[in-house]
Amino acid sequence: MPNLIFTAEQEEFRSVLADFFGSRSPESEVRRLMETSDGYDAALWREMGEGLGLQGLGIPEQYGGSGFSHLEISLVLEEMGKALVCAPYFSTVVLAANAVMLSGDEDAKGSYLPGIASGETIATLAFTDDRGRWDANGISATACESETGWSITGISSFVTDGHTADLILVAARSTSGVSLFAVPGDAPGTTRTLLTTLDPTRKQARLEFCETPATLIGTEGQGQPVLDKVLDLAVVGLAAEQVGGAQHVLEMAVRYAKERIQYGRPIGSFQAIKHRCADMLLEVESARSAAYQGAWCSVEGGDEFAEVAALSKAYCSETYLDAATDNIQIHGGIGFTWEHPAHLYFRRAKSSELLFGDPTHWREIFADRIGL
């Protein structure tokens, strides 16, 4: 079993992150950015990279990073989830950087990781088509090799930050199986369309490739094992973000229950509200344990990680959505209005529940991994 206790340095890091994101991502800024097409603030992105080194946190020092683990990245994601930070961090650091590092391609690491670590490169991973299947069956784009090199034709959809990414890592099928390819965001033959989604704070795009030039990353036909490991890391990171959001809506609900007066007393004194807040607290703390277990297991390695990753995604997805729903119910009519932030967290909770597959999908994966 991993040691489920953060060090003093990690707790201090969390405190710095909370102050930074709390001041730089107030509700007014979230609302401003979610109405833009890019969906993020370039100045904040540079400050995250140059000032705090967040983009290079998990990248080895030889490639310009800090050499920390996914555990520290989970702390970043948790604090970002609390503040609904609009930035291409998840797509760049959790998806793309991990895909490059796990590919085993030293040339690719040297070419792409330094730019990601410095914050100069926004990157993402594209691997499912319009059907939205988050497994090998969802990859329909094809790759062909000729005398001039590789090219990709097909569709990748629901690509996080795909419309603004400088680097797109595309999963496509070659004659040897699923392979990974690097495609510049402005590569010829690429059409990028911003999608209208439930959650405007996390942008997604549909990418269409028509004989788009690409560079093979790793070994041809060996892309699926890399994608499977990246996806496990991604759902553990998403679980941490969901716990941050769930904690925030819990605090929002409790604060309102103390302040809202009905019949001459705070509504938090009513038994139904008391019980609902108590249930929220229990679920959020349980989800936190699941997310932290996943983060620590990602550091420890071993067969247990794949099983814990599946459970953390399933449980944290349901907890965040339940907490966001209860928060709206406790707020009553005002919680349903566009002016109130409760619905922003509900939108993030619902979209995160479906991202990479819903809880039922991940319970099925868990059952398969333990041999049921």
Residue frames relative to the residue before (quaternion, step in Angstrom):
aa qw qx qy qz dx dy dz
M 1.0000 0.0000 0.0000 0.0000 0.00 0.00 0.00
P 0.4436 -0.6860 0.5001 0.2875 3.61 -0.93 0.81
N 0.5235 -0.6108 0.4912 0.3341 3.56 -1.26 0.38
L 0.1842 -0.8421 0.5018 0.0723 3.56 -0.20 1.31
I 0.5129 0.6000 -0.4429 0.4251 3.57 0.83 1.01
F 0.3615 -0.7265 0.5422 0.2182 3.57 -0.84 0.99
T 0.4779 -0.6513 0.5088 0.2977 3.54 -1.15 0.65
A 0.6672 -0.4842 0.3730 0.4257 3.56 -1.29 0.24
E 0.6371 0.5292 -0.3257 0.4560 3.58 1.04 -0.77
Q 0.6595 0.5011 -0.3112 0.4659 3.59 0.99 -0.79
E 0.6433 0.5081 -0.3241 0.4722 3.58 1.02 -0.73
E 0.6313 0.5141 -0.3263 0.4803 3.58 1.07 -0.70
F 0.6153 0.5375 -0.3300 0.4728 3.55 1.08 -0.78
R 0.6367 0.5243 -0.3217 0.4650 3.58 0.97 -0.86
S 0.6522 0.5231 -0.3134 0.4502 3.58 0.95 -0.88
V 0.6386 0.5162 -0.3221 0.4711 3.59 0.99 -0.83
L 0.6542 0.5179 -0.3059 0.4586 3.58 0.97 -0.90
A 0.6484 0.5290 -0.3193 0.4447 3.57 0.94 -0.91
D 0.6666 0.4899 -0.3020 0.4738 3.58 0.94 -0.86
F 0.6694 0.5202 -0.3026 0.4356 3.56 0.93 -0.94
F 0.7336 0.4125 -0.2462 0.4808 3.57 0.71 -1.05
G 0.6056 0.5668 -0.3562 0.4303 3.58 1.08 -0.63
S 0.7208 0.4257 -0.2434 0.4899 3.56 1.03 -0.79
R 0.7463 0.4240 -0.2217 0.4627 3.58 1.04 -0.75
S 0.7745 0.2720 -0.1724 0.5445 3.59 1.21 -0.22
P 0.0730 0.7899 -0.6009 0.0983 3.60 0.50 1.16
E 0.7126 -0.4571 0.3077 0.4343 3.55 -1.26 0.30
S 0.6337 0.5474 -0.3400 0.4280 3.60 0.96 -0.80
E 0.6709 0.4817 -0.2979 0.4786 3.60 1.02 -0.77
V 0.6089 0.5388 -0.3492 0.4659 3.59 1.04 -0.72
R 0.6772 0.4855 -0.2970 0.4663 3.58 0.89 -0.90
R 0.6371 0.5249 -0.3387 0.4514 3.58 1.01 -0.72
L 0.7176 0.4672 -0.2620 0.4451 3.57 0.81 -1.01
M 0.6554 0.5222 -0.3387 0.4279 3.60 0.97 -0.71
E 0.6443 0.5029 -0.3242 0.4764 3.59 1.25 -0.27
T 0.6054 0.5443 -0.3632 0.4531 3.60 1.25 -0.15
S 0.5711 -0.5998 0.4280 0.3617 3.58 -1.20 0.41
D 0.6614 0.4989 -0.3187 0.4606 3.60 0.99 -0.75
G 0.2889 -0.8170 0.4606 0.1920 3.57 1.02 -0.73
Y 0.7642 0.2456 -0.1893 0.5655 3.60 1.19 0.24
D 0.4355 -0.6757 0.5334 0.2631 3.54 -1.32 0.37
A 0.4310 -0.7349 0.4624 0.2456 3.58 -0.56 1.16
A 0.6374 0.5346 -0.3350 0.4424 3.59 1.01 -0.73
L 0.6485 0.5013 -0.3106 0.4813 3.58 0.99 -0.82
W 0.6330 0.5380 -0.3242 0.4525 3.57 0.99 -0.85
R 0.6600 0.4895 -0.3099 0.4782 3.59 0.97 -0.82
E 0.6537 0.5117 -0.3186 0.4575 3.57 0.97 -0.80
M 0.6173 0.5362 -0.3402 0.4645 3.58 1.06 -0.69
G 0.7183 0.4438 -0.2472 0.4753 3.57 1.04 -0.79
E 0.7658 0.3814 -0.1986 0.4782 3.54 0.72 -1.10
G 0.7328 0.4398 -0.2430 0.4589 3.59 0.95 -0.83
L 0.8151 0.2364 -0.0957 0.5201 3.58 0.86 -0.99
G 0.3612 -0.7615 0.4747 0.2536 3.60 1.19 -0.32
L 0.2824 0.8132 -0.4774 0.1762 3.58 1.14 0.51
Q 0.6416 0.5370 -0.3399 0.4294 3.60 1.00 -0.72
G 0.7525 0.3743 -0.2131 0.4983 3.58 1.06 -0.66
L 0.2895 0.8120 -0.4776 0.1698 3.57 1.27 0.18
G 0.8044 0.2897 -0.1412 0.4991 3.60 0.80 -0.96
I 0.5369 0.6201 -0.4017 0.4071 3.60 1.28 0.09
P 0.5466 -0.6359 0.4257 0.3400 3.63 -0.88 0.87
E 0.6221 -0.5836 0.3819 0.3559 3.56 -1.14 0.70
Q 0.6224 0.5674 -0.3514 0.4089 3.60 1.04 -0.69
Y 0.7237 0.3722 -0.2377 0.5303 3.59 1.24 -0.34
G 0.6973 -0.5063 0.2664 0.4318 3.58 1.18 0.47
G 0.5923 0.5887 -0.3651 0.4116 3.58 1.26 0.08
S 0.6140 -0.5663 0.4175 0.3576 3.54 -1.35 -0.26
G 0.4156 -0.7544 0.4305 0.2697 3.57 1.26 -0.26
F 0.4110 0.6849 -0.5007 0.3335 3.59 1.10 0.56
S 0.5584 -0.6356 0.4372 0.3050 3.57 -1.29 0.01
H 0.7009 -0.4320 0.3539 0.4438 3.53 -1.37 -0.08
L 0.5334 0.6257 -0.4074 0.3974 3.60 1.19 -0.38
E 0.6802 0.4666 -0.2861 0.4876 3.58 0.91 -0.89
I 0.6147 0.5352 -0.3453 0.4653 3.58 1.08 -0.70
S 0.6250 0.5425 -0.3378 0.4484 3.59 1.04 -0.74
L 0.6170 0.5330 -0.3447 0.4652 3.58 1.08 -0.67
V 0.6250 0.5271 -0.3284 0.4730 3.56 1.05 -0.80
L 0.6879 0.4947 -0.2825 0.4497 3.57 0.85 -0.99
E 0.6218 0.5399 -0.3454 0.4500 3.59 1.02 -0.73
E 0.6959 0.4546 -0.2800 0.4803 3.59 0.87 -0.90
M 0.6184 0.5219 -0.3487 0.4730 3.60 1.08 -0.61
G 0.6388 0.5341 -0.3236 0.4493 3.58 1.05 -0.73
K 0.6157 0.5492 -0.3481 0.4451 3.58 1.06 -0.67
A 0.7788 0.3469 -0.1619 0.4968 3.57 0.96 -0.91
L 0.3629 -0.7403 0.4819 0.2967 3.61 1.28 0.00
V 0.0958 0.8372 -0.5319 0.0836 3.58 0.93 0.88
C 0.2649 -0.7576 0.5807 0.1364 3.56 -0.85 1.03
A 0.3922 0.6815 -0.5230 0.3289 3.58 -0.21 1.29
P 0.4946 -0.6845 0.4505 0.2897 3.61 -1.07 0.68
Y 0.2093 0.8246 -0.5012 0.1581 3.57 1.04 0.78
F 0.6694 0.5124 -0.3124 0.4379 3.56 0.83 -0.97
S 0.6868 0.4851 -0.2887 0.4578 3.57 0.85 -0.96
T 0.7098 0.4741 -0.2638 0.4493 3.58 0.93 -0.90
V 0.7844 0.3678 -0.1739 0.4682 3.56 0.72 -1.13
V 0.7544 0.4038 -0.2245 0.4662 3.57 0.77 -1.01
L 0.7493 0.3785 -0.2214 0.4963 3.59 0.92 -0.84
A 0.7864 0.3793 -0.2114 0.4393 3.57 0.39 -1.24
A 0.6860 0.4887 -0.3041 0.4451 3.60 0.75 -1.00
N 0.6601 0.4960 -0.3156 0.4677 3.59 0.95 -0.79
A 0.6240 0.5398 -0.3451 0.4474 3.58 1.02 -0.73
V 0.6576 0.4960 -0.3099 0.4748 3.58 0.96 -0.84
M 0.6921 0.4894 -0.2924 0.4427 3.58 0.84 -0.96
L 0.7116 0.4551 -0.2630 0.4662 3.58 0.98 -0.78
S 0.5362 0.6448 -0.4003 0.3694 3.60 1.23 -0.31
G 0.3591 -0.7514 0.4812 0.2735 3.57 1.14 -0.56
D 0.5165 0.6391 -0.4073 0.3986 3.58 1.30 0.15
E 0.3055 -0.7946 0.4962 0.1702 3.58 -0.25 1.26
D 0.6193 0.5369 -0.3507 0.4530 3.60 1.04 -0.67
A 0.6597 0.5007 -0.3043 0.4706 3.56 0.98 -0.86
K 0.6244 0.5366 -0.3391 0.4552 3.58 0.99 -0.78
G 0.6947 0.4793 -0.2725 0.4619 3.55 0.89 -0.93
S 0.6834 0.4993 -0.2832 0.4511 3.57 1.10 -0.69
Y 0.8260 0.3067 -0.1151 0.4586 3.58 0.85 -0.98
L 0.6422 0.5757 -0.3456 0.3698 3.61 0.95 -0.72
P 0.6349 0.5323 -0.3695 0.4208 3.67 0.87 -0.70
G 0.6577 0.5055 -0.3111 0.4639 3.60 0.98 -0.78
I 0.6344 0.5076 -0.3247 0.4842 3.58 1.07 -0.74
A 0.6680 0.5273 -0.3034 0.4286 3.57 0.89 -0.95
S 0.7059 0.4607 -0.2646 0.4684 3.58 0.99 -0.77
G 0.4959 -0.6497 0.4323 0.3810 3.56 1.21 -0.43
E 0.4848 0.6775 -0.4297 0.3482 3.58 1.26 0.02
T 0.7606 0.3268 -0.1677 0.5353 3.58 1.12 -0.69
I 0.1749 -0.7222 0.6613 0.1026 3.53 -0.96 0.98
A 0.0106 -0.8235 0.5645 -0.0556 3.56 -0.67 1.08
T 0.0625 -0.7891 0.6097 0.0394 3.55 -1.27 0.34
L 0.3661 -0.7016 0.5701 0.2208 3.53 -1.37 0.16
A 0.0974 -0.7993 0.5929 0.0133 3.57 -0.82 1.05
F 0.1933 0.8314 -0.5037 0.1327 3.60 -0.54 1.06
T 0.7113 0.3811 -0.2954 0.5114 3.63 1.13 -0.11
D 0.4020 -0.7117 0.5197 0.2484 3.57 -1.17 0.55
D 0.8008 -0.3157 0.2038 0.4663 3.58 -1.26 -0.31
R 0.5914 0.5818 -0.3736 0.4149 3.60 1.18 -0.39
G 0.3429 -0.7823 0.4644 0.2339 3.58 1.22 -0.38
R 0.3774 0.6918 -0.5209 0.3281 3.58 1.01 0.78
W 0.2531 -0.8110 0.5165 0.1071 3.56 -0.66 1.15
D 0.5944 0.5009 -0.4020 0.4839 3.54 0.90 0.98
A 0.7730 -0.3547 0.2307 0.4727 3.58 -1.28 -0.11
N 0.6352 0.5536 -0.3314 0.4246 3.60 1.09 -0.63
G 0.6436 0.5299 -0.3272 0.4449 3.58 1.23 -0.27
I 0.5932 0.5603 -0.3643 0.4488 3.59 1.27 -0.07
S 0.0322 0.8296 -0.5534 0.0669 3.57 -0.48 1.20
A 0.5004 0.6381 -0.4401 0.3856 3.61 1.22 -0.23
T 0.2304 -0.7890 0.5595 0.1064 3.57 -1.02 0.80
A 0.2159 -0.7644 0.5976 0.1090 3.55 -1.18 0.68
C 0.0864 -0.7963 0.5987 0.0045 3.54 -0.97 0.91
E 0.2386 -0.7719 0.5751 0.1285 3.57 -0.97 0.87
S 0.0284 -0.7841 0.6198 -0.0178 3.53 -0.97 0.94
E 0.7435 -0.3855 0.2795 0.4695 3.57 -1.25 -0.18
T 0.7052 0.4499 -0.2604 0.4822 3.57 1.15 -0.57
G 0.6981 -0.4406 0.2675 0.4970 3.60 1.26 -0.03
W 0.7004 -0.4609 0.3507 0.4170 3.54 -1.31 -0.33
S 0.0195 -0.7636 0.6445 0.0344 3.54 -1.28 0.56
I 0.2668 -0.7676 0.5706 0.1181 3.57 -1.19 0.69
T 0.0293 -0.7677 0.6401 0.0067 3.53 -1.11 0.82
G 0.5745 0.5888 -0.4318 0.3699 3.55 -0.90 0.91
I 0.5456 -0.6195 0.4798 0.2971 3.53 -1.40 -0.19
S 0.0116 -0.7233 0.6890 0.0450 3.51 -1.21 0.71
S 0.0687 -0.8294 0.5544 -0.0060 3.57 -0.70 1.05
F 0.7911 0.2799 -0.2469 0.4847 3.53 -1.37 0.28
V 0.2911 0.7679 -0.5076 0.2607 3.56 1.05 0.85
T 0.3802 -0.7481 0.5002 0.2137 3.56 -0.50 1.20
D 0.8432 -0.0206 -0.0582 0.5340 3.57 -0.72 1.17
G 0.2876 0.8011 -0.4846 0.2017 3.58 1.14 0.52
H 0.6454 0.5451 -0.3252 0.4249 3.58 1.15 -0.53
T 0.7607 0.3372 -0.1957 0.5190 3.62 1.20 -0.41
A 0.4757 0.7107 -0.4275 0.2931 3.61 1.22 -0.24
D 0.3985 -0.6969 0.5492 0.2321 3.56 -1.08 0.83
L 0.7748 0.1722 -0.0693 0.6043 3.55 1.19 -0.65
I 0.0818 -0.7867 0.6116 0.0161 3.55 -0.86 1.02
L 0.1846 -0.7526 0.6240 0.1010 3.56 -0.80 1.04
V 0.1071 -0.8358 0.5383 -0.0122 3.54 -0.44 1.29
A 0.2658 -0.7209 0.6180 0.1663 3.54 -1.01 0.90
A 0.0986 0.7925 -0.5899 0.1191 3.58 -0.69 1.10
R 0.4620 -0.6835 0.4992 0.2649 3.53 -1.23 0.52
S 0.1036 -0.7521 0.6493 0.0442 3.52 -0.91 1.04
T 0.7339 -0.4078 0.2864 0.4617 3.59 -1.24 -0.07
S 0.7023 0.4567 -0.2609 0.4798 3.59 1.20 -0.48
G 0.7072 -0.4030 0.2678 0.5155 3.58 1.25 -0.09
V 0.7459 -0.3557 0.2896 0.4830 3.56 -1.25 -0.45
S 0.0066 -0.7886 0.6136 -0.0402 3.54 -0.88 1.04
L 0.3868 -0.7012 0.5501 0.2370 3.55 -1.29 0.40
F 0.0636 -0.7999 0.5967 -0.0074 3.54 -1.01 0.89
A 0.3262 -0.7162 0.5833 0.2012 3.53 -1.20 0.63
V 0.0221 -0.7920 0.6091 -0.0358 3.56 -0.87 1.03
P 0.4158 -0.6839 0.5282 0.2834 3.64 -0.78 0.88
G 0.5914 -0.6151 0.3852 0.3516 3.56 -1.00 0.72
D 0.7485 0.3544 -0.2013 0.5230 3.58 1.13 -0.62
A 0.2695 0.7953 -0.5064 0.1962 3.59 1.18 0.46
P 0.5388 -0.6182 0.4534 0.3492 3.62 -1.02 0.72
G 0.7606 0.3455 -0.2700 0.4788 3.53 -1.07 0.78
T 0.6264 0.5255 -0.3324 0.4700 3.59 1.30 0.07
T 0.0776 -0.7711 0.6316 0.0218 3.55 -0.92 1.02
R 0.0931 -0.8140 0.5732 0.0111 3.56 -0.66 1.12
T 0.0475 -0.8112 0.5821 -0.0300 3.57 -0.70 1.14
L 0.3734 -0.7227 0.5403 0.2151 3.56 -0.76 1.08
L 0.3062 -0.7702 0.5365 0.1587 3.57 -0.83 1.01
T 0.3830 -0.6644 0.5849 0.2642 3.54 -1.24 0.53
T 0.0129 0.8323 -0.5495 0.0723 3.57 -0.47 1.20
L 0.6824 -0.4784 0.3606 0.4188 3.54 -1.32 0.21
D 0.7780 0.2942 -0.1383 0.5377 3.57 0.99 -0.86
P 0.1933 -0.8223 0.5245 0.1064 3.62 -0.18 1.20
T 0.5776 0.5900 -0.3874 0.4101 3.62 1.23 -0.11
R 0.7335 0.2553 -0.2004 0.5972 3.61 1.27 -0.17
K 0.2463 -0.8197 0.5045 0.1137 3.54 -0.20 1.31
Q 0.0730 -0.7688 0.6344 0.0336 3.54 -1.17 0.76
A 0.1427 -0.8037 0.5756 0.0485 3.55 -1.13 0.65
R 0.3334 -0.6831 0.6087 0.2273 3.51 -1.38 0.37
L 0.1370 -0.8058 0.5751 0.0341 3.56 -0.73 1.11
E 0.0986 -0.7808 0.6158 0.0379 3.54 -0.92 0.96
F 0.1439 -0.7993 0.5826 0.0324 3.55 -0.76 1.13
C 0.0302 -0.7824 0.6218 -0.0143 3.54 -0.94 0.96
E 0.7849 -0.2647 0.1067 0.5500 3.56 -0.03 1.37
T 0.1975 0.8091 -0.5183 0.1939 3.54 0.98 0.96
P 0.4591 -0.6819 0.4859 0.2970 3.63 -0.77 0.94
A 0.0040 0.8088 -0.5850 0.0596 3.57 -0.94 0.92
T 0.3064 -0.7314 0.5808 0.1840 3.54 -1.29 0.41
L 0.4295 -0.7072 0.5003 0.2551 3.57 -0.74 1.04
I 0.1348 -0.7654 0.6256 0.0682 3.56 -1.02 0.89
G 0.8073 0.1701 -0.1535 0.5439 3.55 -0.77 1.01
T 0.7021 -0.4408 0.3565 0.4309 3.54 -1.24 -0.59
E 0.5121 -0.6454 0.4656 0.3231 3.58 -0.89 0.88
G 0.8168 0.2444 -0.2029 0.4817 3.53 -0.97 0.93
Q 0.6868 0.4684 -0.2786 0.4809 3.60 1.27 -0.12
G 0.3631 0.7746 -0.4559 0.2454 3.57 1.16 0.52
Q 0.6134 0.6009 -0.3637 0.3612 3.60 1.02 -0.67
P 0.6456 0.4958 -0.3502 0.4634 3.67 0.86 -0.71
V 0.6208 0.5268 -0.3395 0.4710 3.58 1.07 -0.69
L 0.6625 0.5064 -0.3032 0.4612 3.58 0.91 -0.92
D 0.6317 0.5400 -0.3389 0.4411 3.59 0.97 -0.82
K 0.6820 0.4681 -0.2906 0.4809 3.59 0.92 -0.87
V 0.6284 0.5233 -0.3387 0.4654 3.61 0.98 -0.77
L 0.6602 0.5137 -0.3115 0.4508 3.57 0.95 -0.86
D 0.6221 0.5222 -0.3418 0.4727 3.60 1.04 -0.68
L 0.6554 0.4877 -0.3067 0.4884 3.59 0.96 -0.82
A 0.6429 0.5418 -0.3207 0.4362 3.57 1.02 -0.81
V 0.7000 0.4584 -0.2946 0.4616 3.61 0.85 -0.87
V 0.6030 0.5249 -0.3606 0.4804 3.60 1.15 -0.51
G 0.6464 0.4989 -0.3131 0.4850 3.58 1.02 -0.77
L 0.6457 0.5115 -0.3166 0.4704 3.57 1.00 -0.82
A 0.6114 0.5503 -0.3483 0.4495 3.59 1.05 -0.72
A 0.6377 0.5154 -0.3237 0.4721 3.58 1.00 -0.79
E 0.6478 0.5068 -0.3124 0.4752 3.57 0.98 -0.83
Q 0.6492 0.5195 -0.3128 0.4592 3.58 1.00 -0.83
V 0.6295 0.5214 -0.3353 0.4686 3.59 1.02 -0.74
G 0.6283 0.5293 -0.3362 0.4605 3.59 1.00 -0.76
G 0.6742 0.4854 -0.2911 0.4744 3.56 0.93 -0.87
A 0.6500 0.5197 -0.3144 0.4566 3.57 0.99 -0.86
Q 0.6307 0.5284 -0.3273 0.4646 3.58 1.02 -0.78
H 0.6600 0.5149 -0.3129 0.4489 3.56 0.96 -0.85
V 0.6943 0.4534 -0.3016 0.4706 3.63 0.83 -0.85
L 0.5739 0.5568 -0.3811 0.4641 3.60 1.16 -0.51
E 0.6735 0.4829 -0.2929 0.4769 3.58 0.88 -0.94
M 0.6300 0.5380 -0.3299 0.4526 3.57 1.04 -0.78
A 0.6734 0.4998 -0.2905 0.4608 3.58 0.96 -0.89
V 0.6670 0.4982 -0.3056 0.4621 3.59 0.91 -0.90
R 0.6393 0.5304 -0.3263 0.4511 3.58 0.97 -0.85
Y 0.6761 0.4817 -0.2980 0.4712 3.58 0.93 -0.90
A 0.6372 0.5397 -0.3287 0.4411 3.59 1.02 -0.78
K 0.6559 0.4936 -0.3048 0.4828 3.59 1.15 -0.56
E 0.7383 0.4460 -0.2221 0.4545 3.57 1.05 -0.80
R 0.6679 0.5190 -0.3093 0.4347 3.60 1.00 -0.76
I 0.1691 -0.8024 0.5697 0.0543 3.53 -0.69 1.15
Q 0.0797 0.7552 -0.6482 0.0563 3.54 -0.99 0.95
Y 0.8357 0.0638 -0.0893 0.5381 3.57 -0.97 0.91
G 0.7050 -0.5119 0.2537 0.4201 3.53 1.07 0.85
R 0.7434 0.3178 -0.2174 0.5470 3.61 1.19 0.26
P 0.5921 -0.5668 0.4153 0.3945 3.63 -1.12 0.50
I 0.5157 -0.6532 0.4429 0.3335 3.59 -0.94 0.79
G 0.5572 0.6110 -0.3893 0.4058 3.58 1.21 -0.34
S 0.6121 0.5449 -0.3541 0.4506 3.59 1.23 -0.25
F 0.5596 0.5926 -0.3949 0.4239 3.60 1.25 -0.21
Q 0.5749 -0.6466 0.3787 0.3285 3.55 -0.90 0.94
A 0.6482 0.5324 -0.3333 0.4305 3.60 0.92 -0.82
I 0.6682 0.4769 -0.2951 0.4888 3.59 1.01 -0.82
K 0.6040 0.5573 -0.3495 0.4500 3.59 1.01 -0.77
H 0.6973 0.4803 -0.2754 0.4553 3.55 0.81 -1.04
R 0.6515 0.5127 -0.3279 0.4529 3.57 0.96 -0.80
C 0.6620 0.4892 -0.3109 0.4752 3.61 0.92 -0.81
A 0.6349 0.5211 -0.3305 0.4650 3.59 1.03 -0.77
D 0.6501 0.5032 -0.3168 0.4731 3.59 0.97 -0.79
M 0.6215 0.5381 -0.3386 0.4578 3.57 1.01 -0.78
L 0.6531 0.5209 -0.3114 0.4528 3.57 0.92 -0.94
L 0.6570 0.5153 -0.3126 0.4530 3.58 0.89 -0.91
E 0.6884 0.4811 -0.2862 0.4612 3.58 0.89 -0.93
V 0.6563 0.5097 -0.3202 0.4550 3.59 0.95 -0.83
E 0.6678 0.4876 -0.3117 0.4681 3.61 0.91 -0.83
S 0.6342 0.5142 -0.3302 0.4736 3.59 1.05 -0.69
A 0.6451 0.5076 -0.3139 0.4772 3.56 1.03 -0.80
R 0.6159 0.5459 -0.3445 0.4517 3.57 1.02 -0.75
S 0.6413 0.5186 -0.3181 0.4675 3.57 0.98 -0.83
A 0.6599 0.5085 -0.3064 0.4607 3.58 0.98 -0.86
A 0.6684 0.4993 -0.3000 0.4625 3.58 0.94 -0.88
Y 0.6721 0.4884 -0.2998 0.4689 3.59 0.91 -0.88
Q 0.6111 0.5403 -0.3495 0.4609 3.58 1.04 -0.73
G 0.6524 0.5128 -0.3111 0.4634 3.57 0.98 -0.83
A 0.6591 0.5130 -0.3064 0.4566 3.56 0.97 -0.89
W 0.6800 0.4774 -0.2976 0.4702 3.58 0.90 -0.87
C 0.6484 0.5112 -0.3253 0.4609 3.59 1.00 -0.76
S 0.5969 0.5565 -0.3696 0.4442 3.61 1.11 -0.55
V 0.6536 0.4855 -0.3030 0.4952 3.57 1.17 -0.57
E 0.6936 0.4860 -0.2747 0.4552 3.54 0.93 -0.94
G 0.3107 -0.7502 0.5215 0.2622 3.59 1.08 -0.71
G 0.4997 0.6620 -0.4685 0.3043 3.57 -1.23 -0.35
D 0.6824 -0.5139 0.3484 0.3858 3.53 -1.33 0.30
E 0.5764 0.6221 -0.3753 0.3740 3.59 1.13 -0.58
F 0.5779 0.6303 -0.3822 0.3502 3.59 1.04 -0.70
A 0.6640 0.5135 -0.3226 0.4374 3.61 0.83 -0.91
E 0.6643 0.4960 -0.3067 0.4677 3.58 1.00 -0.77
V 0.6714 0.4942 -0.2946 0.4672 3.57 0.93 -0.92
A 0.6107 0.5585 -0.3504 0.4387 3.59 1.03 -0.75
A 0.6652 0.5092 -0.3050 0.4529 3.58 0.90 -0.90
L 0.6839 0.4806 -0.2879 0.4674 3.58 0.93 -0.88
S 0.6411 0.5297 -0.3374 0.4411 3.60 0.96 -0.80
K 0.6421 0.5120 -0.3309 0.4648 3.61 0.98 -0.77
A 0.6779 0.4978 -0.3038 0.4475 3.58 0.85 -0.94
Y 0.7288 0.4486 -0.2583 0.4482 3.59 0.76 -1.03
C 0.6941 0.4779 -0.2913 0.4528 3.59 0.83 -0.92
S 0.5946 0.5599 -0.3656 0.4464 3.60 1.10 -0.60
E 0.6933 0.4649 -0.2770 0.4759 3.56 0.87 -0.95
T 0.6454 0.5354 -0.3288 0.4344 3.59 0.95 -0.83
Y 0.6676 0.5000 -0.3111 0.4556 3.59 0.85 -0.93
L 0.6740 0.4868 -0.3079 0.4625 3.58 0.87 -0.89
D 0.6463 0.5107 -0.3241 0.4651 3.61 0.96 -0.81
A 0.6693 0.5012 -0.3028 0.4573 3.58 0.92 -0.89
A 0.6563 0.5055 -0.3103 0.4663 3.58 0.98 -0.84
T 0.6407 0.5143 -0.3151 0.4751 3.57 1.07 -0.73
D 0.6653 0.4961 -0.3016 0.4692 3.59 0.92 -0.92
N 0.6086 0.5595 -0.3510 0.4398 3.58 1.04 -0.71
I 0.6549 0.4921 -0.3081 0.4837 3.57 0.97 -0.83
Q 0.6550 0.5170 -0.3212 0.4478 3.59 0.93 -0.84
I 0.6575 0.5053 -0.3153 0.4614 3.59 0.95 -0.84
H 0.6682 0.4891 -0.3003 0.4733 3.59 1.06 -0.72
G 0.3674 -0.7490 0.4854 0.2616 3.58 1.16 -0.40
G 0.8568 -0.1507 0.0944 0.4840 3.56 -1.13 -0.64
I 0.6540 0.5293 -0.3329 0.4257 3.58 0.93 -0.80
G 0.6104 0.5816 -0.3469 0.4110 3.57 1.14 -0.59
F 0.6623 0.5096 -0.3022 0.4586 3.58 1.22 -0.41
T 0.5843 0.6242 -0.3650 0.3684 3.57 1.22 -0.29
W 0.6080 -0.5735 0.4203 0.3533 3.54 -1.24 0.57
E 0.6461 0.5550 -0.3218 0.4136 3.58 1.07 -0.69
H 0.6776 0.4919 -0.2962 0.4595 3.61 1.14 -0.50
P 0.5001 -0.6944 0.4268 0.2923 3.63 -0.92 0.83
A 0.4656 0.7068 -0.4478 0.2882 3.62 1.18 -0.32
H 0.6845 0.4958 -0.3031 0.4403 3.58 0.93 -0.84
L 0.5727 0.5798 -0.3914 0.4274 3.61 1.15 -0.48
Y 0.6778 0.4697 -0.2839 0.4893 3.57 0.99 -0.82
F 0.6049 0.5391 -0.3584 0.4637 3.58 1.08 -0.62
R 0.6507 0.5146 -0.3153 0.4609 3.58 0.96 -0.83
R 0.6537 0.4900 -0.3137 0.4840 3.58 0.96 -0.84
A 0.6477 0.5311 -0.3249 0.4392 3.59 0.95 -0.85
K 0.6891 0.4790 -0.2892 0.4605 3.59 0.88 -0.91
S 0.6755 0.4803 -0.3069 0.4677 3.59 0.90 -0.84
S 0.6501 0.5081 -0.3190 0.4663 3.60 1.04 -0.73
E 0.5826 0.5784 -0.3676 0.4370 3.57 1.13 -0.62
L 0.7436 0.4103 -0.2098 0.4844 3.58 1.01 -0.85
L 0.5479 0.6293 -0.3964 0.3830 3.60 1.18 -0.51
F 0.8373 0.0914 -0.1435 0.5196 3.57 -0.83 1.11
G 0.7178 -0.4110 0.2448 0.5059 3.59 1.24 0.23
D 0.4695 -0.6967 0.4677 0.2747 3.58 -1.00 0.82
P 0.7362 -0.4320 0.2753 0.4423 3.62 -1.24 0.17
T 0.6208 0.5377 -0.3521 0.4489 3.60 1.01 -0.72
H 0.6247 0.5454 -0.3248 0.4548 3.58 0.99 -0.84
W 0.7293 0.4309 -0.2521 0.4678 3.58 0.86 -0.94
R 0.5868 0.5280 -0.3843 0.4788 3.61 1.15 -0.34
E 0.6226 0.5216 -0.3379 0.4755 3.55 1.08 -0.66
I 0.6302 0.5189 -0.3258 0.4770 3.57 1.04 -0.77
F 0.6403 0.5253 -0.3237 0.4575 3.57 0.97 -0.85
A 0.6565 0.5136 -0.3115 0.4562 3.58 0.90 -0.94
D 0.6484 0.5100 -0.3115 0.4717 3.57 1.01 -0.80
R 0.6851 0.5033 -0.2935 0.4372 3.60 0.94 -0.86
I 0.7187 0.3876 -0.2624 0.5142 3.61 1.12 -0.49
G 0.5852 -0.6506 0.3336 0.3508 3.55 1.31 0.23
L 0.4133 0.7063 -0.4838 0.3104 3.60 1.13 0.49
